[in-house]
Amino acid sequence: MTRGHLISYQFSGLNTEAKNLTAETNWLNAGNYQGLDEKNHDAILFYETGLDKWLHQHPNHWLDYKVTPIYQGSELYPRKIELQYVGIDSAGNLIPIKLNSPKETTVDQFLTVVSLDNVSPNADIDYASGRATNTVARYSAPQPKTDDETVASSSSAISQPSVAAQPAPNQAVQAQPAQADLGGPSGNVNNTSIRRWEVQDGFTWQTRKGHSHIIPPGGTLDPGFHWEVGH
């Protein structure tokens, strides 16, 4: 809670008059946790600023302004602050004043009434004692890892190979018979038990330029060709 003026100094010229002082949160008084925010509709400052501008724009008019603290039971601190304001022209006619706040209501065509809560979004307030309890958890920065934790984490990552890196058992079993059956030609003769595919030297797979033949077991490799896979 902070000391707040019911009628601000700019309107009353009073700074230490006890009857003009009450306990207010900084949110209600100035519109922020710390500092000022004159655009906050929850704050008295917004309305004081707007009414001050209205007076400067209407130098021949008067402002009728009333501020009332609202208590509940025997509590020592007000739960709300109520503002009432209306303009008066040089002929004594009432002029409604609107500051474009969603909290404004009109009474009897001319009088504007605003009710503001004596609260703060970051605290629970006991209005009997004035004690405010913080409702925002204190930020705790994450602690950096120790050298031992870093080494342990690295060792764990190295000792656990990924599933993708491990050979698939079924694929390994299927590949073994094929390797045993293929064998390989010796020199220019296909001395395997399967047919071999001979491809002309310089054969281009992308354009399919060149020639290829199937050589049965015992067949001879033609000049200018080389062995390829079995068939």
Contacts in CASP RR format, 6 or more apart in sequence:
PFRMAT RR
TARGET T0000
AUTHOR 0000-0000-0000
METHOD contacts of the structure
MODEL  1
MTRGHLISYQFSGLNTEAKNLTAETNWLNAGNYQGLDEKNHDAILFYETG
LDKWLHQHPNHWLDYKVTPIYQGSELYPRKIELQYVGIDSAGNLIPIKLN
SPKETTVDQFLTVVSLDNVSPNADIDYASGRATNTVARYSAPQPKTDDET
VASSSSAISQPSVAAQPAPNQAVQAQPAQADLGGPSGNVNNTSIRRWEVQ
DGFTWQTRKGHSHIIPPGGTLDPGFHWEVGH
1 23 0 8 1.000
1 24 0 8 1.000
1 25 0 8 1.000
1 77 0 8 1.000
1 125 0 8 1.000
1 130 0 8 1.000
1 132 0 8 1.000
2 23 0 8 1.000
2 24 0 8 1.000
2 25 0 8 1.000
2 26 0 8 1.000
2 29 0 8 1.000
3 21 0 8 1.000
3 23 0 8 1.000
3 24 0 8 1.000
4 21 0 8 1.000
4 22 0 8 1.000
4 23 0 8 1.000
4 24 0 8 1.000
4 29 0 8 1.000
5 12 0 8 1.000
5 14 0 8 1.000
5 15 0 8 1.000
5 20 0 8 1.000
5 21 0 8 1.000
6 20 0 8 1.000
6 21 0 8 1.000
6 22 0 8 1.000
6 67 0 8 1.000
6 68 0 8 1.000
6 69 0 8 1.000
6 81 0 8 1.000
7 14 0 8 1.000
7 20 0 8 1.000
7 65 0 8 1.000
7 67 0 8 1.000
8 44 0 8 1.000
8 48 0 8 1.000
9 15 0 8 1.000
10 48 0 8 1.000
10 52 0 8 1.000
11 48 0 8 1.000
11 51 0 8 1.000
11 52 0 8 1.000
11 63 0 8 1.000
11 65 0 8 1.000
12 20 0 8 1.000
14 20 0 8 1.000
22 69 0 8 1.000
22 78 0 8 1.000
22 81 0 8 1.000
23 76 0 8 1.000
23 77 0 8 1.000
23 78 0 8 1.000
23 118 0 8 1.000
23 130 0 8 1.000
24 44 0 8 1.000
24 78 0 8 1.000
24 81 0 8 1.000
24 118 0 8 1.000
25 118 0 8 1.000
25 119 0 8 1.000
25 120 0 8 1.000
25 123 0 8 1.000
25 125 0 8 1.000
25 132 0 8 1.000
26 32 0 8 1.000
26 33 0 8 1.000
26 34 0 8 1.000
26 35 0 8 1.000
26 120 0 8 1.000
27 33 0 8 1.000
27 40 0 8 1.000
27 42 0 8 1.000
27 43 0 8 1.000
27 119 0 8 1.000
27 120 0 8 1.000
27 121 0 8 1.000
28 42 0 8 1.000
28 43 0 8 1.000
28 44 0 8 1.000
28 81 0 8 1.000
28 116 0 8 1.000
28 117 0 8 1.000
28 118 0 8 1.000
28 119 0 8 1.000
28 120 0 8 1.000
29 43 0 8 1.000
29 44 0 8 1.000
29 45 0 8 1.000
30 36 0 8 1.000
30 37 0 8 1.000
30 43 0 8 1.000
30 45 0 8 1.000
31 37 0 8 1.000
31 38 0 8 1.000
31 40 0 8 1.000
31 42 0 8 1.000
31 43 0 8 1.000
31 45 0 8 1.000
31 46 0 8 1.000
32 40 0 8 1.000
32 43 0 8 1.000
33 120 0 8 1.000
33 122 0 8 1.000
36 45 0 8 1.000
37 43 0 8 1.000
37 45 0 8 1.000
38 45 0 8 1.000
38 46 0 8 1.000
38 49 0 8 1.000
39 46 0 8 1.000
40 46 0 8 1.000
41 101 0 8 1.000
41 102 0 8 1.000
41 103 0 8 1.000
42 103 0 8 1.000
42 116 0 8 1.000
42 117 0 8 1.000
43 116 0 8 1.000
44 67 0 8 1.000
44 81 0 8 1.000
44 83 0 8 1.000
44 116 0 8 1.000
46 99 0 8 1.000
46 101 0 8 1.000
47 83 0 8 1.000
47 85 0 8 1.000
47 99 0 8 1.000
47 101 0 8 1.000
47 114 0 8 1.000
50 99 0 8 1.000
51 63 0 8 1.000
51 65 0 8 1.000
51 85 0 8 1.000
51 97 0 8 1.000
51 99 0 8 1.000
54 63 0 8 1.000
54 87 0 8 1.000
54 97 0 8 1.000
54 99 0 8 1.000
55 61 0 8 1.000
55 63 0 8 1.000
58 87 0 8 1.000
58 89 0 8 1.000
60 89 0 8 1.000
60 90 0 8 1.000
61 87 0 8 1.000
61 88 0 8 1.000
61 89 0 8 1.000
61 90 0 8 1.000
61 95 0 8 1.000
62 87 0 8 1.000
62 88 0 8 1.000
63 85 0 8 1.000
63 86 0 8 1.000
63 87 0 8 1.000
63 88 0 8 1.000
63 97 0 8 1.000
64 85 0 8 1.000
64 86 0 8 1.000
64 87 0 8 1.000
64 88 0 8 1.000
65 83 0 8 1.000
65 84 0 8 1.000
65 85 0 8 1.000
66 83 0 8 1.000
66 84 0 8 1.000
66 85 0 8 1.000
67 81 0 8 1.000
67 82 0 8 1.000
67 83 0 8 1.000
67 84 0 8 1.000
68 81 0 8 1.000
68 82 0 8 1.000
68 84 0 8 1.000
69 78 0 8 1.000
69 80 0 8 1.000
69 81 0 8 1.000
70 78 0 8 1.000
70 79 0 8 1.000
70 80 0 8 1.000
70 81 0 8 1.000
70 82 0 8 1.000
70 115 0 8 1.000
71 77 0 8 1.000
71 78 0 8 1.000
71 79 0 8 1.000
71 127 0 8 1.000
72 79 0 8 1.000
72 127 0 8 1.000
74 128 0 8 1.000
75 127 0 8 1.000
75 128 0 8 1.000
76 127 0 8 1.000
76 128 0 8 1.000
76 129 0 8 1.000
76 130 0 8 1.000
77 118 0 8 1.000
77 125 0 8 1.000
77 127 0 8 1.000
77 128 0 8 1.000
77 130 0 8 1.000
78 118 0 8 1.000
78 127 0 8 1.000
79 117 0 8 1.000
79 118 0 8 1.000
79 127 0 8 1.000
80 115 0 8 1.000
80 116 0 8 1.000
80 117 0 8 1.000
80 118 0 8 1.000
81 115 0 8 1.000
81 116 0 8 1.000
81 118 0 8 1.000
82 113 0 8 1.000
82 114 0 8 1.000
82 115 0 8 1.000
82 116 0 8 1.000
83 113 0 8 1.000
83 114 0 8 1.000
83 115 0 8 1.000
83 116 0 8 1.000
84 111 0 8 1.000
84 112 0 8 1.000
84 113 0 8 1.000
84 114 0 8 1.000
85 97 0 8 1.000
85 111 0 8 1.000
85 112 0 8 1.000
86 94 0 8 1.000
86 95 0 8 1.000
86 96 0 8 1.000
86 97 0 8 1.000
86 110 0 8 1.000
86 111 0 8 1.000
86 112 0 8 1.000
87 94 0 8 1.000
87 95 0 8 1.000
87 96 0 8 1.000
87 97 0 8 1.000
87 110 0 8 1.000
88 94 0 8 1.000
88 95 0 8 1.000
89 95 0 8 1.000
94 109 0 8 1.000
94 110 0 8 1.000
94 111 0 8 1.000
95 110 0 8 1.000
96 106 0 8 1.000
96 109 0 8 1.000
96 110 0 8 1.000
96 111 0 8 1.000
96 112 0 8 1.000
97 112 0 8 1.000
98 104 0 8 1.000
98 112 0 8 1.000
99 112 0 8 1.000
101 114 0 8 1.000
103 114 0 8 1.000
103 115 0 8 1.000
103 116 0 8 1.000
104 112 0 8 1.000
104 113 0 8 1.000
104 114 0 8 1.000
105 112 0 8 1.000
105 113 0 8 1.000
105 114 0 8 1.000
106 112 0 8 1.000
106 113 0 8 1.000
107 113 0 8 1.000
118 125 0 8 1.000
118 127 0 8 1.000
119 125 0 8 1.000
120 132 0 8 1.000
122 134 0 8 1.000
122 135 0 8 1.000
122 136 0 8 1.000
123 132 0 8 1.000
123 133 0 8 1.000
123 134 0 8 1.000
123 135 0 8 1.000
124 132 0 8 1.000
124 133 0 8 1.000
124 135 0 8 1.000
125 131 0 8 1.000
125 132 0 8 1.000
125 133 0 8 1.000
126 132 0 8 1.000
126 133 0 8 1.000
145 153 0 8 1.000
181 193 0 8 1.000
181 194 0 8 1.000
182 192 0 8 1.000
182 194 0 8 1.000
182 229 0 8 1.000
182 230 0 8 1.000
183 192 0 8 1.000
184 191 0 8 1.000
184 192 0 8 1.000
184 196 0 8 1.000
184 227 0 8 1.000
185 191 0 8 1.000
185 192 0 8 1.000
185 196 0 8 1.000
185 221 0 8 1.000
185 227 0 8 1.000
187 221 0 8 1.000
188 220 0 8 1.000
188 221 0 8 1.000
189 218 0 8 1.000
189 219 0 8 1.000
189 220 0 8 1.000
189 221 0 8 1.000
190 196 0 8 1.000
190 215 0 8 1.000
190 216 0 8 1.000
190 217 0 8 1.000
190 218 0 8 1.000
190 219 0 8 1.000
190 220 0 8 1.000
190 221 0 8 1.000
190 227 0 8 1.000
191 217 0 8 1.000
191 218 0 8 1.000
192 217 0 8 1.000
192 230 0 8 1.000
193 217 0 8 1.000
194 217 0 8 1.000
194 230 0 8 1.000
194 231 0 8 1.000
195 214 0 8 1.000
195 215 0 8 1.000
195 216 0 8 1.000
195 217 0 8 1.000
195 230 0 8 1.000
195 231 0 8 1.000
196 214 0 8 1.000
196 215 0 8 1.000
196 227 0 8 1.000
196 228 0 8 1.000
196 229 0 8 1.000
196 230 0 8 1.000
196 231 0 8 1.000
197 212 0 8 1.000
197 213 0 8 1.000
197 214 0 8 1.000
197 215 0 8 1.000
197 227 0 8 1.000
197 228 0 8 1.000
197 229 0 8 1.000
197 230 0 8 1.000
197 231 0 8 1.000
198 212 0 8 1.000
198 213 0 8 1.000
198 214 0 8 1.000
198 215 0 8 1.000
198 221 0 8 1.000
198 222 0 8 1.000
198 225 0 8 1.000
198 226 0 8 1.000
198 227 0 8 1.000
198 228 0 8 1.000
199 210 0 8 1.000
199 211 0 8 1.000
199 212 0 8 1.000
199 225 0 8 1.000
199 226 0 8 1.000
199 228 0 8 1.000
200 210 0 8 1.000
200 211 0 8 1.000
200 212 0 8 1.000
200 224 0 8 1.000
200 225 0 8 1.000
201 224 0 8 1.000
201 225 0 8 1.000
201 226 0 8 1.000
202 210 0 8 1.000
203 209 0 8 1.000
203 210 0 8 1.000
203 211 0 8 1.000
203 212 0 8 1.000
204 210 0 8 1.000
211 225 0 8 1.000
212 225 0 8 1.000
212 228 0 8 1.000
213 222 0 8 1.000
213 225 0 8 1.000
214 231 0 8 1.000
215 221 0 8 1.000
221 227 0 8 1.000
END
